[in-house]
């Protein structure tokens, strides 16, 4: 019987295979109970072009005024706008969204929506 993590990783491999065929940069997301991480990886998969997470001091300061830590929808929105700003500063206009096998719901969807609103195309 396949457990929950193996199922997610199987879905992630399928998504990454499709993105690799396209040959574009990918915005990948990782979530834990306490934190959210996002990074843009080059098309060949060898280099991280920019990254944002809730463990960065600037983000933690922003979250200090809000209720909760880094594992909520508000934190995901902050990370989405932050990764889009960093990408635009590096000259990255578009990428593919790699949700790493997570459902497009809740924090993952909030991060994606915030990145799109900040000007990143995927």
MOPAC internal coordinates of N, CA, C and O (Angstrom, degrees):
PM7 1SCF
backbone

  N    0.0000 0     0.00 0     0.00 0    0    0    0
  C    1.4465 1     0.00 0     0.00 0    1    0    0
  C    1.5294 1   109.19 1     0.00 0    2    1    0
  O    1.2310 1   120.43 1   -45.58 1    3    2    1
  N    1.3109 1   116.78 1   134.42 1    3    2    1
  C    1.4580 1   122.04 1  -178.81 1    5    3    2
  C    1.5236 1   108.97 1   -85.39 1    6    5    3
  O    1.2310 1   121.17 1   -47.31 1    7    6    5
  N    1.3237 1   115.36 1   132.69 1    7    6    5
  C    1.4604 1   117.83 1   179.67 1    9    7    6
  C    1.5302 1   111.26 1   -87.27 1   10    9    7
  O    1.2310 1   120.67 1    -2.44 1   11   10    9
  N    1.3006 1   116.33 1   177.56 1   11   10    9
  C    1.4621 1   123.13 1  -173.22 1   13   11   10
  C    1.5274 1   112.20 1   -61.18 1   14   13   11
  O    1.2310 1   120.27 1   135.80 1   15   14   13
  N    1.3230 1   117.08 1   -44.20 1   15   14   13
  C    1.4634 1   120.81 1  -178.09 1   17   15   14
  C    1.5301 1   111.29 1   -66.73 1   18   17   15
  O    1.2310 1   120.26 1   136.92 1   19   18   17
  N    1.3204 1   117.11 1   -43.08 1   19   18   17
  C    1.4620 1   120.22 1   178.80 1   21   19   18
  C    1.5206 1   111.41 1   -63.31 1   22   21   19
  O    1.2310 1   120.22 1   142.51 1   23   22   21
  N    1.3120 1   117.19 1   -37.49 1   23   22   21
  C    1.4656 1   121.33 1   176.03 1   25   23   22
  C    1.5218 1   111.00 1   -61.52 1   26   25   23
  O    1.2310 1   120.77 1   134.10 1   27   26   25
  N    1.3202 1   116.14 1   -45.90 1   27   26   25
  C    1.4641 1   120.36 1   179.87 1   29   27   26
  C    1.5209 1   110.67 1   -62.65 1   30   29   27
  O    1.2310 1   120.27 1   136.22 1   31   30   29
  N    1.3186 1   117.08 1   -43.78 1   31   30   29
  C    1.4660 1   120.32 1  -179.44 1   33   31   30
  C    1.5231 1   111.92 1   -66.52 1   34   33   31
  O    1.2310 1   119.96 1   147.24 1   35   34   33
  N    1.3223 1   117.68 1   -32.76 1   35   34   33
  C    1.4609 1   121.28 1   175.93 1   37   35   34
  C    1.5301 1   110.00 1   -64.53 1   38   37   35
  O    1.2310 1   120.65 1   135.19 1   39   38   37
  N    1.3294 1   116.37 1   -44.81 1   39   38   37
  C    1.4692 1   120.21 1   177.23 1   41   39   38
  C    1.5252 1   110.79 1   -63.31 1   42   41   39
  O    1.2310 1   120.38 1   141.41 1   43   42   41
  N    1.3207 1   116.88 1   -38.59 1   43   42   41
  C    1.4636 1   121.31 1  -179.91 1   45   43   42
  C    1.5209 1   110.66 1   -63.51 1   46   45   43
  O    1.2310 1   120.11 1   137.15 1   47   46   45
  N    1.3242 1   117.40 1   -42.85 1   47   46   45
  C    1.4734 1   120.55 1   179.59 1   49   47   46
  C    1.5209 1   110.83 1   -61.40 1   50   49   47
  O    1.2310 1   120.27 1   139.36 1   51   50   49
  N    1.3196 1   117.10 1   -40.64 1   51   50   49
  C    1.4654 1   120.96 1   179.58 1   53   51   50
  C    1.5252 1   110.79 1   -63.55 1   54   53   51
  O    1.2310 1   120.35 1   136.27 1   55   54   53
  N    1.3174 1   116.94 1   -43.73 1   55   54   53
  C    1.4659 1   121.36 1   179.24 1   57   55   54
  C    1.5218 1   110.75 1   -64.10 1   58   57   55
  O    1.2310 1   120.26 1   135.64 1   59   58   57
  N    1.3181 1   117.11 1   -44.36 1   59   58   57
  C    1.4621 1   120.87 1  -178.66 1   61   59   58
  C    1.5169 1   111.88 1   -65.96 1   62   61   59
  O    1.2310 1   120.21 1   146.98 1   63   62   61
  N    1.3196 1   117.21 1   -33.02 1   63   62   61
  C    1.4634 1   120.37 1   177.24 1   65   63   62
  C    1.5251 1   110.82 1   -64.89 1   66   65   63
  O    1.2310 1   120.24 1   138.47 1   67   66   65
  N    1.3420 1   117.14 1   -41.53 1   67   66   65
  C    1.4704 1   120.70 1   177.56 1   69   67   66
  C    1.5244 1   111.10 1   -65.36 1   70   69   67
  O    1.2310 1   120.61 1   138.23 1   71   70   69
  N    1.3297 1   116.44 1   -41.77 1   71   70   69
  C    1.4673 1   120.65 1  -179.21 1   73   71   70
  C    1.5233 1   110.18 1   -66.27 1   74   73   71
  O    1.2310 1   119.90 1   142.03 1   75   74   73
  N    1.3221 1   117.80 1   -37.97 1   75   74   73
  C    1.4635 1   121.75 1  -179.43 1   77   75   74
  C    1.5228 1   111.28 1   -63.28 1   78   77   75
  O    1.2310 1   120.12 1   143.95 1   79   78   77
  N    1.3386 1   117.38 1   -36.05 1   79   78   77
  C    1.4633 1   121.43 1   177.41 1   81   79   78
  C    1.5238 1   111.16 1   -64.15 1   82   81   79
  O    1.2310 1   120.58 1   145.56 1   83   82   81
  N    1.3329 1   116.50 1   -34.44 1   83   82   81
  C    1.4645 1   121.05 1   179.53 1   85   83   82
  C    1.5180 1   111.64 1   -71.07 1   86   85   83
  O    1.2310 1   120.07 1   150.34 1   87   86   85
  N    1.3171 1   117.47 1   -29.66 1   87   86   85
  C    1.4562 1   121.62 1   178.92 1   89   87   86
  C    1.5136 1   114.30 1    70.18 1   90   89   87
  O    1.2310 1   120.26 1  -138.39 1   91   90   89
  N    1.3286 1   117.11 1    41.61 1   91   90   89
  C    1.4644 1   121.26 1   179.14 1   93   91   90
  C    1.5303 1   109.32 1  -121.63 1   94   93   91
  O    1.2310 1   120.78 1   -16.19 1   95   94   93
  N    1.3284 1   116.11 1   163.81 1   95   94   93
  C    1.4665 1   120.87 1   173.93 1   97   95   94
  C    1.5208 1   108.51 1   -63.67 1   98   97   95
  O    1.2310 1   120.52 1   -26.16 1   99   98   97
  N    1.3370 1   116.60 1   153.84 1   99   98   97
  C    1.4514 1   118.78 1   179.60 1  101   99   98
  C    1.5150 1   111.52 1  -128.72 1  102  101   99
  O    1.2310 1   121.74 1   -40.71 1  103  102  101
  N    1.3187 1   114.27 1   139.29 1  103  102  101
  C    1.4675 1   122.47 1   174.37 1  105  103  102
  C    1.5147 1   106.50 1   -94.75 1  106  105  103
  O    1.2310 1   120.66 1   -71.04 1  107  106  105
  N    1.3133 1   116.33 1   108.96 1  107  106  105
  C    1.4587 1   120.29 1  -177.68 1  109  107  106
  C    1.5281 1   110.10 1  -105.64 1  110  109  107
  O    1.2310 1   121.33 1   -32.71 1  111  110  109
  N    1.3191 1   115.06 1   147.29 1  111  110  109
  C    1.4591 1   122.41 1  -174.64 1  113  111  110
  C    1.5218 1   108.95 1  -122.96 1  114  113  111
  O    1.2310 1   120.92 1   -39.99 1  115  114  113
  N    1.3165 1   115.84 1   140.01 1  115  114  113
  C    1.4572 1   121.26 1   172.07 1  117  115  114
  C    1.5165 1   107.03 1  -133.57 1  118  117  115
  O    1.2310 1   120.91 1   -43.99 1  119  118  117
  N    1.3108 1   115.86 1   136.01 1  119  118  117
  C    1.4550 1   119.03 1   179.64 1  121  119  118
  C    1.5173 1   110.28 1  -130.15 1  122  121  119
  O    1.2310 1   121.56 1   -36.56 1  123  122  121
  N    1.3083 1   114.61 1   143.44 1  123  122  121
  C    1.4513 1   121.50 1   171.96 1  125  123  122
  C    1.5180 1   106.51 1  -125.03 1  126  125  123
  O    1.2310 1   120.29 1     0.60 1  127  126  125
  N    1.3119 1   117.06 1  -179.40 1  127  126  125
  C    1.4646 1   119.04 1   179.73 1  129  127  126
  C    1.5211 1   112.11 1   -64.09 1  130  129  127
  O    1.2310 1   120.29 1   147.44 1  131  130  129
  N    1.3264 1   117.05 1   -32.56 1  131  130  129
  C    1.4616 1   120.22 1  -175.49 1  133  131  130
  C    1.5157 1   114.82 1  -103.90 1  134  133  131
  O    1.2310 1   119.16 1   159.81 1  135  134  133
  N    1.3210 1   119.21 1   -20.19 1  135  134  133
  C    1.4689 1   120.58 1  -171.80 1  137  135  134
  C    1.5194 1   112.93 1  -140.92 1  138  137  135
  O    1.2310 1   121.27 1   -17.72 1  139  138  137
  N    1.3387 1   115.18 1   162.28 1  139  138  137
  C    1.4670 1   124.12 1   174.19 1  141  139  138
  C    1.5158 1   107.65 1  -125.02 1  142  141  139
  O    1.2310 1   120.71 1   -39.58 1  143  142  141
  N    1.3174 1   116.25 1   140.42 1  143  142  141
  C    1.4524 1   122.39 1   178.72 1  145  143  142
  C    1.5167 1   108.15 1  -130.74 1  146  145  143
  O    1.2310 1   120.14 1   -39.98 1  147  146  145
  N    1.3357 1   117.34 1   140.02 1  147  146  145
  C    1.4566 1   122.00 1   175.55 1  149  147  146
  C    1.5171 1   107.59 1  -139.60 1  150  149  147
  O    1.2310 1   120.89 1   -38.95 1  151  150  149
  N    1.3287 1   115.91 1   141.05 1  151  150  149
  C    1.4561 1   119.67 1   176.54 1  153  151  150
  C    1.5134 1   109.70 1  -148.96 1  154  153  151
  O    1.2310 1   121.00 1   -30.71 1  155  154  153
  N    1.3121 1   115.68 1   149.29 1  155  154  153
  C    1.4544 1   121.28 1   175.21 1  157  155  154
  C    1.5109 1   107.15 1  -103.34 1  158  157  155
  O    1.2310 1   121.54 1   -56.94 1  159  158  157
  N    1.3349 1   114.66 1   123.06 1  159  158  157
  C    1.4568 1   122.31 1  -176.32 1  161  159  158
  C    1.5205 1   108.40 1  -109.35 1  162  161  159
  O    1.2310 1   120.53 1   -37.82 1  163  162  161
  N    1.3396 1   116.59 1   142.18 1  163  162  161
  C    1.4607 1   121.58 1  -178.41 1  165  163  162
  C    1.5269 1   111.21 1   -61.18 1  166  165  163
  O    1.2310 1   120.84 1   -16.60 1  167  166  165
  N    1.3223 1   116.01 1   163.40 1  167  166  165
  C    1.4586 1   121.58 1  -176.11 1  169  167  166
  C    1.5212 1   112.45 1   -61.11 1  170  169  167
  O    1.2310 1   120.09 1   145.59 1  171  170  169
  N    1.3173 1   117.43 1   -34.41 1  171  170  169
  C    1.4588 1   119.53 1   179.46 1  173  171  170
  C    1.5260 1   112.59 1   -84.32 1  174  173  171
  O    1.2310 1   119.99 1   172.30 1  175  174  173
  N    1.3278 1   117.62 1    -7.70 1  175  174  173
  C    1.4581 1   121.90 1   174.96 1  177  175  174
  C    1.5100 1   115.02 1    81.33 1  178  177  175
  O    1.2310 1   119.79 1  -166.35 1  179  178  177
  N    1.3291 1   118.01 1    13.65 1  179  178  177
  C    1.4580 1   120.07 1  -176.37 1  181  179  178
  C    1.5229 1   114.18 1   -99.03 1  182  181  179
  O    1.2310 1   120.30 1   167.18 1  183  182  181
  N    1.3252 1   117.04 1   -12.82 1  183  182  181
  C    1.4584 1   119.24 1  -170.44 1  185  183  182
  C    1.5225 1   111.14 1  -140.48 1  186  185  183
  O    1.2310 1   120.64 1   -43.60 1  187  186  185
  N    1.3254 1   116.38 1   136.40 1  187  186  185
  C    1.4623 1   121.70 1   172.76 1  189  187  186
  C    1.5267 1   107.10 1   -88.51 1  190  189  187
  O    1.2310 1   120.55 1   -61.51 1  191  190  189
  N    1.3268 1   116.55 1   118.49 1  191  190  189
  C    1.4632 1   120.91 1  -176.62 1  193  191  190
  C    1.5244 1   112.02 1   -82.80 1  194  193  191
  O    1.2310 1   119.83 1   140.29 1  195  194  193
  N    1.3161 1   117.94 1   -39.71 1  195  194  193
  C    1.4575 1   121.58 1   174.40 1  197  195  194
  C    1.5277 1   108.66 1  -160.01 1  198  197  195
  O    1.2310 1   121.09 1   -22.47 1  199  198  197
  N    1.3154 1   115.51 1   157.53 1  199  198  197
  C    1.4621 1   120.50 1  -176.45 1  201  199  198
  C    1.5205 1   110.49 1  -146.70 1  202  201  199
  O    1.2310 1   121.24 1   -24.93 1  203  202  201
  N    1.3283 1   115.24 1   155.07 1  203  202  201
  C    1.4628 1   122.09 1   175.24 1  205  203  202
  C    1.5200 1   108.00 1  -148.37 1  206  205  203
  O    1.2310 1   120.92 1   -34.87 1  207  206  205
  N    1.3272 1   115.84 1   145.13 1  207  206  205
  C    1.4597 1   119.52 1   178.34 1  209  207  206
  C    1.5222 1   110.16 1  -155.85 1  210  209  207
  O    1.2310 1   121.47 1   -11.66 1  211  210  209
  N    1.3103 1   114.80 1   168.34 1  211  210  209
  C    1.4596 1   120.10 1  -179.37 1  213  211  210
  C    1.5187 1   112.21 1   -80.40 1  214  213  211
  O    1.2310 1   119.58 1   178.55 1  215  214  213
  N    1.3182 1   118.40 1    -1.45 1  215  214  213
  C    1.4617 1   120.04 1   176.94 1  217  215  214
  C    1.5277 1   112.02 1   -91.57 1  218  217  215
  O    1.2310 1   120.14 1   175.19 1  219  218  217
  N    1.3456 1   117.34 1    -4.81 1  219  218  217
  C    1.4642 1   120.51 1   176.72 1  221  219  218
  C    1.5249 1   109.37 1   -69.29 1  222  221  219
  O    1.2310 1   119.97 1   -39.31 1  223  222  221
  N    1.3333 1   117.66 1   140.69 1  223  222  221
  C    1.4706 1   120.39 1  -177.75 1  225  223  222
  C    1.5258 1   113.90 1   -58.37 1  226  225  223
  O    1.2310 1   119.68 1   142.06 1  227  226  225
  N    1.3420 1   118.21 1   -37.94 1  227  226  225
  C    1.4679 1   120.41 1  -179.54 1  229  227  226
  C    1.5288 1   111.02 1   -63.83 1  230  229  227
  O    1.2310 1   120.87 1   138.72 1  231  230  229
  N    1.3113 1   115.95 1   -41.28 1  231  230  229
  C    1.4599 1   120.64 1  -179.79 1  233  231  230
  C    1.5211 1   110.27 1   -69.61 1  234  233  231
  O    1.2310 1   120.47 1   139.57 1  235  234  233
  N    1.3090 1   116.70 1   -40.43 1  235  234  233
  C    1.4659 1   119.92 1   178.86 1  237  235  234
  C    1.5278 1   110.85 1   -62.03 1  238  237  235
  O    1.2310 1   120.30 1   143.48 1  239  238  237
  N    1.3378 1   117.03 1   -36.52 1  239  238  237
  C    1.4614 1   120.67 1   176.85 1  241  239  238
  C    1.5196 1   110.79 1   -65.57 1  242  241  239
  O    1.2310 1   120.23 1   140.87 1  243  242  241
  N    1.3479 1   117.17 1   -39.13 1  243  242  241
  C    1.4549 1   120.82 1   177.84 1  245  243  242
  C    1.5247 1   110.80 1   -65.33 1  246  245  243
  O    1.2310 1   120.74 1   141.36 1  247  246  245
  N    1.3076 1   116.19 1   -38.64 1  247  246  245
  C    1.4633 1   120.80 1  -178.08 1  249  247  246
  C    1.5187 1   113.15 1   -77.19 1  250  249  247
  O    1.2310 1   120.12 1   164.53 1  251  250  249
  N    1.3184 1   117.37 1   -15.47 1  251  250  249
  C    1.4644 1   120.87 1  -177.39 1  253  251  250
  C    1.5227 1   110.97 1   -61.98 1  254  253  251
  O    1.2310 1   120.12 1   146.00 1  255  254  253
  N    1.3134 1   117.37 1   -34.00 1  255  254  253
  C    1.4589 1   120.63 1  -179.70 1  257  255  254
  C    1.5177 1   113.53 1   -79.08 1  258  257  255
  O    1.2310 1   120.47 1   160.44 1  259  258  257
  N    1.3384 1   116.70 1   -19.56 1  259  258  257
  C    1.4562 1   119.90 1  -179.03 1  261  259  258
  C    1.5214 1   110.44 1   -96.09 1  262  261  259
  O    1.2310 1   121.09 1   -15.25 1  263  262  261
  N    1.2922 1   115.52 1   164.75 1  263  262  261
  C    1.4606 1   120.30 1   178.63 1  265  263  262
  C    1.5241 1   108.60 1   -77.14 1  266  265  263
  O    1.2310 1   120.30 1   -44.07 1  267  266  265
  N    1.3044 1   117.03 1   135.93 1  267  266  265
  C    1.4510 1   121.28 1   176.79 1  269  267  266
  C    1.5088 1   113.17 1    98.27 1  270  269  267
  O    1.2310 1   121.35 1     2.20 1  271  270  269
  N    1.3142 1   115.03 1  -177.80 1  271  270  269
  C    1.4633 1   121.26 1  -178.31 1  273  271  270
  C    1.5196 1   108.57 1  -111.28 1  274  273  271
  O    1.2310 1   120.13 1    53.34 1  275  274  273
  N    1.3036 1   117.36 1  -126.66 1  275  274  273
  C    1.4548 1   120.34 1  -176.75 1  277  275  274
  C    1.4981 1   114.45 1  -103.72 1  278  277  275
  O    1.2310 1   119.34 1  -175.44 1  279  278  277
  N    1.3161 1   118.87 1     4.56 1  279  278  277
  C    1.4450 1   121.13 1  -176.05 1  281  279  278
  C    1.5071 1   113.78 1  -104.81 1  282  281  279
  O    1.2310 1   119.85 1  -140.15 1  283  282  281
  N    1.3379 1   117.90 1    39.85 1  283  282  281
  C    1.4594 1   119.68 1   179.22 1  285  283  282
  C    1.5322 1   110.41 1  -133.24 1  286  285  283
  O    1.2310 1   120.71 1    -3.52 1  287  286  285
  N    1.3188 1   116.24 1   176.48 1  287  286  285
  C    1.4578 1   121.97 1  -175.41 1  289  287  286
  C    1.5297 1   111.28 1   -66.06 1  290  289  287
  O    1.2310 1   119.82 1   143.24 1  291  290  289
  N    1.3278 1   117.95 1   -36.76 1  291  290  289
  C    1.4679 1   120.30 1   178.66 1  293  291  290
  C    1.5203 1   111.16 1   -62.19 1  294  293  291
  O    1.2310 1   120.27 1   139.14 1  295  294  293
  N    1.3058 1   117.10 1   -40.86 1  295  294  293
  C    1.4597 1   121.32 1   177.70 1  297  295  294
  C    1.5178 1   110.45 1   -65.18 1  298  297  295
  O    1.2310 1   120.14 1   140.74 1  299  298  297
  N    1.3263 1   117.33 1   -39.26 1  299  298  297
  C    1.4633 1   121.35 1   179.09 1  301  299  298
  C    1.5302 1   111.02 1   -63.34 1  302  301  299
  O    1.2310 1   120.57 1   141.63 1  303  302  301
  N    1.3297 1   116.52 1   -38.37 1  303  302  301
  C    1.4662 1   120.05 1   177.79 1  305  303  302
  C    1.5241 1   110.77 1   -64.66 1  306  305  303
  O    1.2310 1   120.50 1   138.88 1  307  306  305
  N    1.3112 1   116.66 1   -41.12 1  307  306  305
  C    1.4686 1   120.60 1   178.61 1  309  307  306
  C    1.5189 1   110.36 1   -62.95 1  310  309  307
  O    1.2310 1   120.11 1   137.00 1  311  310  309
  N    1.3209 1   117.40 1   -43.00 1  311  310  309
  C    1.4600 1   121.60 1   179.91 1  313  311  310
  C    1.5199 1   110.27 1   -66.13 1  314  313  311
  O    1.2310 1   119.72 1   141.57 1  315  314  313
  N    1.3300 1   118.14 1   -38.43 1  315  314  313
  C    1.4647 1   121.66 1   177.94 1  317  315  314
  C    1.5228 1   112.46 1   -61.26 1  318  317  315
  O    1.2310 1   120.46 1   133.44 1  319  318  317
  N    1.3222 1   116.72 1   -46.56 1  319  318  317
  C    1.4655 1   119.20 1   179.42 1  321  319  318
  C    1.5255 1   110.83 1   -68.79 1  322  321  319
  O    1.2310 1   120.76 1   143.82 1  323  322  321
  N    1.3222 1   116.16 1   -36.18 1  323  322  321
  C    1.4683 1   120.23 1  -179.03 1  325  323  322
  C    1.5284 1   112.02 1   -67.05 1  326  325  323
  O    1.2310 1   119.97 1   137.38 1  327  326  325
  N    1.3271 1   117.66 1   -42.62 1  327  326  325
  C    1.4649 1   120.12 1  -179.85 1  329  327  326
  C    1.5280 1   110.25 1   -68.22 1  330  329  327
  O    1.2310 1   120.28 1   145.28 1  331  330  329
  N    1.3276 1   117.08 1   -34.72 1  331  330  329
  C    1.4640 1   120.08 1   177.70 1  333  331  330
  C    1.5299 1   110.83 1   -67.26 1  334  333  331
  O    1.2310 1   119.96 1   138.67 1  335  334  333
  N    1.3248 1   117.68 1   -41.33 1  335  334  333
  C    1.4572 1   121.05 1   178.33 1  337  335  334
  C    1.5234 1   111.32 1   -63.90 1  338  337  335
  O    1.2310 1   120.54 1   137.43 1  339  338  337
  N    1.3289 1   116.57 1   -42.57 1  339  338  337
  C    1.4633 1   120.25 1   179.09 1  341  339  338
  C    1.5220 1   110.86 1   -65.84 1  342  341  339
  O    1.2310 1   120.31 1   141.91 1  343  342  341
  N    1.3273 1   117.02 1   -38.09 1  343  342  341
  C    1.4577 1   120.69 1   179.38 1  345  343  342
  C    1.5281 1   110.65 1   -66.49 1  346  345  343
  O    1.2310 1   120.42 1   135.85 1  347  346  345
  N    1.3169 1   116.81 1   -44.15 1  347  346  345
  C    1.4686 1   120.46 1   179.32 1  349  347  346
  C    1.5148 1   110.71 1   -63.05 1  350  349  347
  O    1.2310 1   119.85 1   144.13 1  351  350  349
  N    1.3268 1   117.90 1   -35.87 1  351  350  349
  C    1.4591 1   121.60 1   177.75 1  353  351  350
  C    1.5254 1   111.28 1   -65.29 1  354  353  351
  O    1.2310 1   120.28 1   148.83 1  355  354  353
  N    1.3265 1   117.08 1   -31.17 1  355  354  353
  C    1.4632 1   121.79 1   178.68 1  357  355  354
  C    1.5234 1   112.01 1   -87.49 1  358  357  355
  O    1.2310 1   119.91 1   176.46 1  359  358  357
  N    1.3399 1   117.78 1    -3.54 1  359  358  357
  C    1.4595 1   121.21 1   178.84 1  361  359  358
  C    1.5200 1   114.23 1    89.65 1  362  361  359
  O    1.2310 1   120.06 1  -163.40 1  363  362  361
  N    1.3143 1   117.48 1    16.60 1  363  362  361
  C    1.4632 1   121.27 1   179.19 1  365  363  362
  C    1.5247 1   107.85 1   -94.50 1  366  365  363
  O    1.2310 1   120.70 1   -62.04 1  367  366  365
  N    1.3231 1   116.26 1   117.96 1  367  366  365
  C    1.4556 1   121.15 1  -178.53 1  369  367  366
  C    1.5261 1   112.53 1   -97.81 1  370  369  367
  O    1.2310 1   120.69 1   144.64 1  371  370  369
  N    1.3508 1   116.29 1   -35.36 1  371  370  369
  C    1.4567 1   118.95 1  -176.26 1  373  371  370
  C    1.5197 1   110.61 1  -140.58 1  374  373  371
  O    1.2310 1   121.26 1   -22.00 1  375  374  373
  N    1.3259 1   115.19 1   158.00 1  375  374  373
  C    1.4616 1   122.20 1   179.27 1  377  375  374
  C    1.5216 1   107.73 1  -161.66 1  378  377  375
  O    1.2310 1   120.86 1    -4.58 1  379  378  377
  N    1.3136 1   115.97 1   175.42 1  379  378  377
  C    1.4655 1   121.40 1   175.16 1  381  379  378
  C    1.5262 1   107.84 1  -100.28 1  382  381  379
  O    1.2310 1   120.54 1   -34.60 1  383  382  381
  N    1.3136 1   116.58 1   145.40 1  383  382  381
  C    1.4626 1   121.16 1  -178.44 1  385  383  382
  C    1.5145 1   109.53 1   -93.03 1  386  385  383
  O    1.2310 1   120.67 1   -62.91 1  387  386  385
  N    1.3252 1   116.32 1   117.09 1  387  386  385
  C    1.4544 1   123.01 1   178.37 1  389  387  386
  C    1.5235 1   107.69 1  -107.23 1  390  389  387
  O    1.2310 1   120.45 1   -75.33 1  391  390  389
  N    1.3142 1   116.75 1   104.67 1  391  390  389
  C    1.4622 1   121.00 1  -176.44 1  393  391  390
  C    1.5165 1   112.40 1   -85.21 1  394  393  391
  O    1.2310 1   119.92 1  -175.78 1  395  394  393
  N    1.3243 1   117.75 1     4.22 1  395  394  393
  C    1.4728 1   124.29 1   174.56 1  397  395  394
  C    1.5205 1   113.28 1    58.47 1  398  397  395
  O    1.2310 1   120.41 1  -147.40 1  399  398  397
  N    1.3224 1   116.82 1    32.60 1  399  398  397
  C    1.4536 1   120.58 1   177.91 1  401  399  398
  C    1.5101 1   114.72 1    84.53 1  402  401  399
  O    1.2310 1   119.68 1   174.63 1  403  402  401
  N    1.3280 1   118.22 1    -5.37 1  403  402  401
  C    1.4601 1   120.85 1   177.87 1  405  403  402
  C    1.5241 1   109.18 1   -76.47 1  406  405  403
  O    1.2310 1   120.42 1   -28.04 1  407  406  405
  N    1.3274 1   116.81 1   151.96 1  407  406  405
  C    1.4608 1   120.44 1   175.89 1  409  407  406
  C    1.5207 1   109.33 1   -65.74 1  410  409  407
  O    1.2310 1   120.77 1   -34.84 1  411  410  409
  N    1.3293 1   116.13 1   145.16 1  411  410  409
  C    1.4635 1   120.69 1   177.19 1  413  411  410
  C    1.5239 1   106.99 1   -81.32 1  414  413  411
  O    1.2310 1   121.74 1  -100.80 1  415  414  413
  N    1.3259 1   114.28 1    79.20 1  415  414  413
  C    1.4528 1   120.76 1  -172.08 1  417  415  414
  C    1.5192 1   108.14 1  -158.63 1  418  417  415
  O    1.2310 1   119.93 1   -31.68 1  419  418  417
  N    1.3035 1   117.74 1   148.32 1  419  418  417
  C    1.4590 1   121.10 1   174.35 1  421  419  418
  C    1.5121 1   113.23 1    66.15 1  422  421  419
  O    1.2310 1   120.76 1    57.14 1  423  422  421
  N    1.3293 1   116.15 1  -122.86 1  423  422  421
  C    1.4696 1   121.55 1  -175.03 1  425  423  422
  C    1.5188 1   112.25 1   -65.18 1  426  425  423
  O    1.2310 1   120.04 1   140.83 1  427  426  425
  N    1.3221 1   117.52 1   -39.17 1  427  426  425
  C    1.4680 1   120.66 1  -179.03 1  429  427  426
  C    1.5306 1   109.78 1   -65.24 1  430  429  427
  O    1.2310 1   120.07 1   135.28 1  431  430  429
  N    1.3165 1   117.47 1   -44.72 1  431  430  429
  C    1.4622 1   121.40 1   178.70 1  433  431  430
  C    1.5265 1   111.24 1   -65.97 1  434  433  431
  O    1.2310 1   119.95 1   142.21 1  435  434  433
  N    1.3258 1   117.71 1   -37.79 1  435  434  433
  C    1.4624 1   121.35 1   179.15 1  437  435  434
  C    1.5210 1   110.88 1   -64.84 1  438  437  435
  O    1.2310 1   120.33 1   138.87 1  439  438  437
  N    1.3282 1   116.98 1   -41.13 1  439  438  437
  C    1.4524 1   121.22 1   177.76 1  441  439  438
  C    1.5291 1   110.48 1   -62.61 1  442  441  439
  O    1.2310 1   120.47 1   134.54 1  443  442  441
  N    1.3246 1   116.71 1   -45.46 1  443  442  441
  C    1.4666 1   121.11 1  -179.58 1  445  443  442
  C    1.5297 1   111.21 1   -63.50 1  446  445  443
  O    1.2310 1   120.21 1   135.47 1  447  446  445
  N    1.3119 1   117.20 1   -44.53 1  447  446  445
  C    1.4570 1   121.03 1  -179.55 1  449  447  446
  C    1.5339 1   111.18 1   -63.63 1  450  449  447
  O    1.2310 1   120.27 1   138.35 1  451  450  449
  N    1.3147 1   117.09 1   -41.65 1  451  450  449
  C    1.4649 1   120.65 1   179.45 1  453  451  450
  C    1.5213 1   111.05 1   -66.12 1  454  453  451
  O    1.2310 1   119.84 1   142.01 1  455  454  453
  N    1.3219 1   117.91 1   -37.99 1  455  454  453
  C    1.4604 1   121.47 1   178.04 1  457  455  454
  C    1.5228 1   110.29 1   -65.68 1  458  457  455
  O    1.2310 1   120.27 1   139.46 1  459  458  457
  N    1.3207 1   117.08 1   -40.54 1  459  458  457
  C    1.4697 1   120.48 1   177.99 1  461  459  458
  C    1.5174 1   110.87 1   -65.26 1  462  461  459
  O    1.2310 1   120.28 1   137.52 1  463  462  461
  N    1.3372 1   117.07 1   -42.48 1  463  462  461
  C    1.4677 1   120.38 1   179.79 1  465  463  462
  C    1.5129 1   111.74 1   -65.25 1  466  465  463
  O    1.2310 1   120.20 1   151.58 1  467  466  465
  N    1.3344 1   117.22 1   -28.42 1  467  466  465
  C    1.4680 1   121.59 1   179.52 1  469  467  466
  C    1.5232 1   111.84 1   -82.90 1  470  469  467
  O    1.2310 1   119.99 1   177.15 1  471  470  469
  N    1.3351 1   117.62 1    -2.85 1  471  470  469
  C    1.4600 1   119.84 1   172.15 1  473  471  470
  C    1.5167 1   116.44 1   112.42 1  474  473  471
  O    1.2310 1   119.38 1  -177.51 1  475  474  473
  N    1.3033 1   118.79 1     2.49 1  475  474  473
  C    1.4651 1   121.33 1   178.24 1  477  475  474
  C    1.5307 1   108.44 1   -85.12 1  478  477  475
  O    1.2310 1   120.26 1   -44.50 1  479  478  477
  N    1.3314 1   117.10 1   135.50 1  479  478  477
  C    1.4657 1   120.77 1  -177.47 1  481  479  478
  C    1.5123 1   110.55 1  -106.47 1  482  481  479
  O    1.2310 1   120.69 1   -52.21 1  483  482  481
  N    1.3130 1   116.30 1   127.79 1  483  482  481
  C    1.4677 1   122.69 1   173.04 1  485  483  482
  C    1.5108 1   109.39 1  -159.30 1  486  485  483
  O    1.2310 1   120.10 1   180.00 1  487  486  485

